[in-house]
Each structure stands twice: as C-alpha cells, then as structure tokens.
Amino acid sequence: ARATSASACALLVIVVLLPHSSGIPLAHAPPQPVADGDKVQVALYYETLCPGCREFIAGDLSKAVSLLPSIISLTLSPWGNAKLNGTNITCQHGPDECKLNMLHTCLLNFVPAAEAMPAIKCMESSVVPSVITSALCIRKHAPGGASTWNMTRNCMSGPMGLELVLREAKSTMSLQPPHKYTPWLTINGVPAYDNYTDV
C-alpha cells in the first residue's frame, strides 16, 4: 500500500509540473474535468466523535476535496467502531456519537459527500459537536440549507435513519481487509493505513 501511495504521489507531482500546451505550468491552469469512472475513489470510514476523525475531516480531507474536486469521487461512511447486536447499536464514544453518526448518515443520503463536506467540516470542527451545532452547520453550509436540515431531522426521527445506519454498518463490516481503527481511509479500494494524512 505504501508503494502504491508513493507511486501515486510521484505521478501527481510529475503531472502537475509538466508544461501545459499554452505554456502555463499545470499548477496554474484550471483542473480539467474527469469522467466519473476515472476519478480517484476516496472513501473515509469514521466516527463523529473520534478525535482523530474530527481532525482529519476538518483538516487534510477537507483541503484535498476543496483543491481537487474534479478528480475525486468521495464516499463518507459514519459507522467506524460501533457495534451491532440485532438492531441495538453501541458506539465507541457513547450514545451522543450514535445520534450524530445517524445525523451524518441522513445528511449524506440527501447531499452527495463532496457537497456535504463544508457542513460536515463545520460539524466536526465544533468545540462540542451536538445536534444543535450540527443543525446550524447544515443550515449555513449544506446545499438547500434549512430545507436540507428539515429532511435530515425527519430522517433521524423516523425508520429511514436506522435503515441508513444499518447500511453503513454493513458497508464498514464488509471491508476487505477489515478496518482496524478510525479514521480508515481507502484510495481506489486500497487502505491508506497510517498514511491517511498524506491524502
């Protein structure tokens, strides 16, 4: 995985420094559109109250998504290290995390991950993340604002919320190789392991 990451980084540097047909270095030219199937598949498996997840989402991941939106296809899966017993869910950082994991899951059901990033960055940057601060972040930063918050809130309070969370549980638990910790980042399906901050 490290060799793959290193190769990808080296390739990116070469591509960025090659001259553009206009004579302007590509570093100064606007990024060219990339077909969806050719985009880099970036997937993050996280927990909403995990300190490392919060730092990574608000920092390196947010920067990467804002700098390279045209070449990244982003997936966010807020389940992490939660445990499932039937339909009973236990979260690593307590019941508040379970509630916020569902909130993120509901939001991501209505808004594509890349477009939701400003709101999610705001939520994860909050001194004490909560449903109240999340509502403010969604109203201010998510496409649709108050309307998106209303859909998210209704999702959380109805059967859809649990259904979506169980889908994230299945997605996370079916990872191969299995995730070992959070944040767990994969690039084109390959785990970044401890190199996730090099995204």
Secondary structure, DSSP 8 states (H G I E B T S, - for coil): -HHHHHHHHHHHHHHHHSB-TTSSBGGGS------GGGSEEEEEEE-TT-HHHHHHIIIIIHHHHHH-TTTEEEEEEETTT-EEETTEEE-TT-HHHHHHHHHHHHHHHHS-HHHHHHHHHHHHHSSS--HHHHHHHHHHHSTTTHHHHHHHHHHHHSHHHHHHHHHHHHHHHT-SS---SSSEEEETTEE-GGGGGG-
